[in-house]
Amino acid sequence: MQALANTQKTLENLQALLKIAGYTVRYEKGNFNSGFCLLENTKTMVINKFSSIDAKINALSQLIINAQITQELIPDDKLKKVLYTLQQTKLLL
């Protein structure tokens, strides 16, 4: 299994997956212990804009895994591969 690279392109792909699933991702200043905050009763995730790209990717990955996004929602094959990689990572944990 291939892990996701910690690149800007990976970050953009994760954001695209969340957008398809109806989530909004915002980058703002904040004192979040985990580096992000999921606003209650909404599909809005606020990520500390000063976090490293690794931390941002980890936060988005966690949300995607926990949101139980299915392959059927994803129209793009490249994004399906990203989702599949995340799902396989969850199985290994």
Secondary structure, 3 states (H helix, E strand, C coil): CCCCCCCHHHHHHHHHHHHHCCCEEEEECCCCCCCEEECCCCCEEEEECCCCHHHHHHHHHHHHHHHCCCHHHCCCHHHHHHHHHHHHHHHHC
